[in-house]
């Protein structure tokens, strides 16, 4: 059975990608519209099955960019890497992440597709530099965790732009953290708008489907509201948890807490102990949606505080039963 997605007023039936064998993964528009981007077609599926080699640029060779390079190279594509650091370039080549690499964007003069995998704050400036070096037919996409400001800024400048966000990652960063199959069976969100060329969407679909991802479609605004809840809010809440534990005034209790911390604390503190730059960029570029999520979180936390202060254990148990059941709607263990 397919999973129905809503995107820009169109219903999509998506057969989720479960392996590198992508022969049954079609996306059918319901109903078709000449004014909105269409999903994967039988023609594009045929192109994928032929696995035509493409010249693909990746700007930013960290965890995401490096992992993309590894997987796309395995699919037979010629991967060109761009980094600001010569040491990263040399390491990317030695690790087999890219076919060629340079600090100079002129390397991308024949690129058919370019993935911008820089930190959020550098995506727009990178695009502005990039467009002087690539052909007008080049399809450009990004991997930023916030989409509205990126899409609004880039779409008027570069027609063949498709906003993207792979929902995958780890605590590690840099080229050394790159690994194969990072994106396998993970959500990959595309955020086309009504002016995005269908062919540009198809090109990106054909590439990312080879990574074994589950493709989802939504507007940039819907994306940002959703990730504020399940990605950006947890970072801030987790950071607050770590700070609360680390600011205990009793030094003996503080030391004991450090010794006792185990799997529960590891799970709840993981994202709060991640890359500080990434956390700031999430808050800066998705500020409005994150604040709404934080106010809702604080309201729920205040309710729990009140129940505990009043020793209302029955109501507290009811809430915990409710959250126990709700968790499975978001993640499966």
C-alpha positions as CSV (number, residue, x, y, z in Angstrom):
1,X,0.0,0.0,0.0
2,X,1.1,3.5,-0.6
3,X,1.5,6.4,1.8
4,X,-0.5,9.5,0.8
5,X,1.3,12.8,1.0
6,X,-0.2,16.3,0.5
7,X,2.0,18.7,-1.4
8,X,0.9,22.1,-2.7
9,X,-2.7,21.0,-3.1
10,X,-1.9,17.7,-4.8
11,X,-2.3,14.2,-3.2
12,X,0.5,11.8,-3.9
13,X,0.6,8.1,-3.5
14,X,4.1,7.2,-2.7
15,X,5.5,3.7,-2.6
16,X,8.3,4.0,-0.1
17,X,11.8,3.2,-1.1
18,X,13.1,0.3,0.9
19,X,16.3,-0.7,-0.9
20,X,18.6,0.2,-3.8
21,X,16.3,-1.8,-6.1
22,X,14.0,1.1,-6.9
23,X,11.9,-0.6,-9.5
24,X,8.5,-0.3,-7.8
25,X,8.8,3.3,-6.5
26,X,6.4,5.4,-8.5
27,X,4.7,8.6,-7.5
28,X,1.3,9.3,-9.0
29,X,-0.3,12.8,-8.9
30,X,-4.0,12.9,-7.9
31,X,-5.1,14.8,-9.9
32,X,-2.5,16.0,-12.4
33,X,-2.0,19.7,-12.9
34,X,-0.1,21.6,-15.5
35,X,0.7,24.3,-13.0
36,X,2.2,22.3,-10.2
37,X,5.3,20.1,-10.0
38,X,4.7,16.5,-10.9
39,X,6.2,13.5,-9.1
40,X,8.2,10.6,-10.6
41,X,7.0,9.5,-14.0
42,X,7.5,6.1,-15.7
43,X,9.9,7.9,-18.0
44,X,12.1,9.1,-15.1
45,X,11.9,5.6,-13.6
46,X,13.3,4.2,-16.8
47,X,16.1,6.7,-16.7
48,X,16.8,5.6,-13.2
49,X,16.8,1.9,-14.1
50,X,19.4,2.7,-16.8
51,X,21.5,4.4,-14.1
52,X,22.8,7.0,-16.5
53,X,26.0,8.6,-15.1
54,X,25.7,12.3,-14.3
55,X,28.2,14.9,-13.4
56,X,27.2,16.0,-9.9
57,X,28.7,18.7,-7.8
58,X,28.7,18.8,-4.0
59,X,29.6,22.0,-2.2
60,X,30.5,21.4,1.4
61,X,32.2,18.0,2.2
62,X,31.0,17.4,5.8
63,X,28.8,14.6,7.1
64,X,25.9,15.2,4.7
65,X,27.9,16.2,1.6
66,X,30.5,13.5,2.1
67,X,27.9,10.8,2.6
68,X,26.0,11.9,-0.5
69,X,29.3,11.7,-2.4
70,X,30.0,8.2,-1.3
71,X,26.5,6.9,-2.2
72,X,26.3,8.7,-5.6
73,X,29.8,7.5,-6.6
74,X,28.7,4.0,-5.8
75,X,25.8,4.5,-8.3
76,X,28.3,5.3,-11.0
77,X,28.1,9.1,-11.0
78,X,31.0,11.5,-11.5
79,X,31.1,13.5,-8.2
80,X,32.9,16.8,-8.0
81,X,33.6,18.2,-4.5
82,X,34.1,21.8,-3.4
83,X,35.5,22.8,0.0
84,X,37.1,25.9,1.4
85,X,39.8,23.8,2.9
86,X,42.6,22.0,1.0
87,X,43.0,19.5,3.7
88,X,39.3,18.5,3.4
89,X,39.7,18.1,-0.4
90,X,42.7,15.8,0.0
91,X,40.9,13.7,2.6
92,X,37.7,13.5,0.5
93,X,39.7,12.1,-2.4
94,X,41.6,9.6,-0.3
95,X,38.4,8.4,1.3
96,X,36.8,7.9,-2.1
97,X,34.0,10.5,-1.3
98,X,34.5,12.3,-4.6
99,X,36.0,11.8,-8.1
100,X,37.6,15.2,-8.1
101,X,37.7,18.1,-5.7
102,X,38.9,21.7,-5.6
103,X,38.6,24.9,-3.6
104,X,37.5,26.6,-6.9
105,X,34.0,26.5,-8.2
106,X,35.2,26.5,-11.8
107,X,35.5,22.8,-11.3
108,X,31.7,22.7,-11.6
109,X,31.5,24.3,-15.1
110,X,30.0,21.1,-16.6
111,X,27.9,20.0,-13.6
112,X,24.4,18.8,-14.3
113,X,23.3,18.8,-10.7
114,X,24.8,20.6,-7.7
115,X,24.0,19.8,-4.0
116,X,24.7,22.8,-1.7
117,X,25.7,21.1,1.6
118,X,27.0,24.1,3.5
119,X,25.8,25.3,6.9
120,X,22.4,27.1,6.7
121,X,23.9,30.6,6.8
122,X,26.1,29.9,3.8
123,X,23.6,28.4,1.4
124,X,22.4,31.6,-0.2
125,X,25.8,33.3,-0.5
126,X,27.1,30.0,-2.0
127,X,24.4,29.9,-4.6
128,X,25.2,33.5,-5.5
129,X,28.8,32.6,-6.2
130,X,27.9,29.3,-7.9
131,X,25.6,30.5,-10.6
132,X,28.5,32.3,-12.4
133,X,30.2,28.9,-12.9
134,X,27.4,26.4,-13.9
135,X,25.3,26.2,-17.1
136,X,21.7,27.5,-17.0
137,X,20.4,23.9,-17.3
138,X,22.1,22.9,-14.1
139,X,19.7,21.8,-11.4
140,X,20.6,23.1,-7.9
141,X,19.3,21.7,-4.6
142,X,20.3,22.2,-1.0
143,X,20.1,20.1,2.2
144,X,19.3,22.8,4.7
145,X,17.0,22.1,7.6
146,X,15.0,25.3,7.1
147,X,13.4,25.9,3.7
148,X,11.2,29.0,3.6
149,X,13.9,31.7,3.6
150,X,16.2,29.6,1.3
151,X,13.5,28.9,-1.3
152,X,12.3,32.5,-1.3
153,X,15.8,33.9,-1.8
154,X,17.0,31.4,-4.4
155,X,14.0,30.6,-6.6
156,X,13.8,34.1,-8.2
157,X,17.5,33.9,-8.9
158,X,17.8,30.3,-10.3
159,X,14.8,28.7,-11.9
160,X,16.1,25.2,-11.7
161,X,16.2,25.1,-7.9
162,X,14.6,22.4,-5.8
163,X,14.6,22.8,-2.0
164,X,15.5,19.6,-0.2
165,X,16.1,18.3,3.3
166,X,17.4,14.8,4.0
167,X,16.2,13.8,7.5
168,X,19.4,12.0,8.5
169,X,22.5,12.8,10.5
170,X,24.7,12.0,13.5
171,X,26.5,13.7,16.4
172,X,29.7,13.5,14.3
173,X,30.7,16.1,11.7
174,X,33.2,16.7,9.1
175,X,34.5,14.6,6.2
176,X,35.7,11.9,8.6
177,X,32.1,11.3,9.7
178,X,30.9,10.6,6.1
179,X,29.5,7.1,5.6
180,X,27.6,5.0,3.1
181,X,23.9,4.4,3.5
182,X,23.4,7.3,5.8
183,X,20.1,8.2,4.0
184,X,18.8,4.7,3.5
185,X,15.2,4.3,4.6
186,X,15.2,7.9,6.0
187,X,12.7,10.7,5.0
188,X,14.0,13.1,2.3
189,X,11.8,16.1,1.9
190,X,11.4,18.1,-1.3
191,X,9.8,21.5,-1.2
192,X,9.0,22.6,-4.8
193,X,6.9,25.6,-5.4
194,X,4.5,26.3,-8.3
195,X,7.2,27.8,-10.4
196,X,9.7,24.9,-10.0
197,X,10.2,23.2,-13.4
198,X,8.9,19.7,-13.4
199,X,12.0,18.4,-15.1
200,X,14.2,19.9,-12.3
201,X,12.1,18.0,-9.7
202,X,12.4,14.8,-11.7
203,X,16.2,15.1,-11.9
204,X,16.5,15.4,-8.1
205,X,13.9,12.6,-7.6
206,X,15.9,10.3,-9.8
207,X,19.1,10.9,-7.9
208,X,17.9,10.8,-4.3
209,X,15.8,7.7,-5.0
210,X,19.1,5.9,-5.6
211,X,20.0,6.6,-2.0
212,X,17.1,4.4,-0.7
213,X,15.2,7.3,0.8
214,X,11.5,7.8,1.4
215,X,10.6,10.9,-0.5
216,X,8.0,13.4,0.9
217,X,6.7,16.6,-0.6
218,X,5.4,19.7,1.1
219,X,5.6,23.5,0.8
220,X,8.6,25.2,2.4
221,X,6.3,26.8,5.1
222,X,4.8,23.4,6.1
223,X,8.2,21.9,6.2
224,X,9.5,24.5,8.6
225,X,6.5,24.2,11.0
226,X,6.9,20.4,11.1
227,X,10.7,20.4,11.7
228,X,10.3,23.0,14.4
229,X,8.4,20.4,16.3
230,X,10.4,17.2,15.7
231,X,13.9,18.5,15.1
232,X,14.5,22.1,16.2
233,X,12.5,22.0,19.5
234,X,14.2,18.8,20.7
235,X,17.6,20.5,20.2
236,X,16.6,23.5,22.4
237,X,14.8,21.3,25.0
238,X,17.8,18.9,25.2
239,X,20.2,21.7,25.6
240,X,18.1,23.1,28.4
241,X,18.1,19.7,30.1
242,X,22.0,19.5,29.9
243,X,22.3,23.0,31.3
244,X,19.9,22.3,34.2
245,X,22.0,19.2,35.2
246,X,25.3,21.0,34.8
247,X,24.2,24.0,36.9
248,X,23.4,22.1,40.1
249,X,25.0,24.1,43.0
250,X,25.7,21.1,45.2
251,X,29.1,19.9,43.9
252,X,28.8,16.4,45.4
253,X,25.3,15.9,43.7
254,X,26.8,17.2,40.5
255,X,29.6,14.7,40.6
256,X,27.3,11.8,41.4
257,X,24.9,12.8,38.6
258,X,27.8,12.6,36.2
259,X,28.7,9.2,37.4
260,X,25.2,7.9,37.3
261,X,24.3,9.2,33.9
262,X,23.5,6.3,31.6
263,X,21.3,5.4,28.6
264,X,18.3,7.5,29.5
265,X,20.4,10.7,29.8
266,X,22.4,9.7,26.7
267,X,19.2,9.5,24.6
268,X,17.6,12.7,25.9
269,X,20.7,14.8,25.8
270,X,22.1,13.7,22.4
271,X,20.8,16.4,20.2
272,X,21.4,19.1,22.8
273,X,25.0,18.2,22.9
274,X,25.5,18.5,19.1
275,X,27.0,21.1,16.8
276,X,26.3,24.6,18.4
277,X,26.6,26.3,15.0
278,X,23.8,24.1,13.6
279,X,21.6,24.8,16.7
280,X,22.0,28.6,16.3
281,X,21.3,28.5,12.6
282,X,18.1,26.4,13.2
283,X,16.9,29.1,15.7
284,X,17.9,32.0,13.5
285,X,16.4,30.9,10.3
286,X,13.3,29.1,11.7
287,X,12.7,31.6,14.6
288,X,9.0,32.1,14.2
289,X,8.0,28.5,14.0
290,X,10.5,27.5,16.7
291,X,9.1,30.1,19.1
292,X,5.6,28.8,18.6
293,X,6.8,25.3,19.4
294,X,8.8,26.5,22.4
295,X,5.8,28.3,23.9
296,X,3.7,25.2,23.5
297,X,6.4,23.1,25.1
298,X,6.7,25.5,28.0
299,X,2.9,25.4,28.5
300,X,3.0,21.6,28.7
301,X,6.0,21.7,31.1
302,X,4.2,24.2,33.3
303,X,1.2,21.9,33.4
304,X,3.4,19.0,34.6
305,X,5.1,21.2,37.2
306,X,1.6,22.2,38.5
307,X,0.4,18.6,38.8
308,X,3.5,17.6,40.7
309,X,3.3,20.6,43.0
310,X,-0.4,19.7,43.7
311,X,0.5,16.0,44.1
312,X,-2.1,15.2,41.5
313,X,-0.7,11.8,40.6
314,X,-3.8,10.6,38.8
315,X,-3.8,13.4,36.3
316,X,0.0,13.0,35.9
317,X,-0.4,9.3,35.1
318,X,-3.1,10.1,32.6
319,X,-0.8,12.5,30.7
320,X,2.1,10.0,30.8
321,X,-0.2,7.3,29.4
322,X,-1.2,9.7,26.6
323,X,2.4,10.5,25.7
324,X,3.3,6.9,25.8
325,X,0.7,6.1,23.2
326,X,1.5,9.2,21.1
327,X,5.2,8.5,20.8
328,X,4.6,5.6,18.4
329,X,2.9,8.0,16.0
330,X,6.3,9.7,15.4
331,X,9.0,7.0,15.8
332,X,9.2,3.2,15.8
333,X,11.6,1.5,18.1
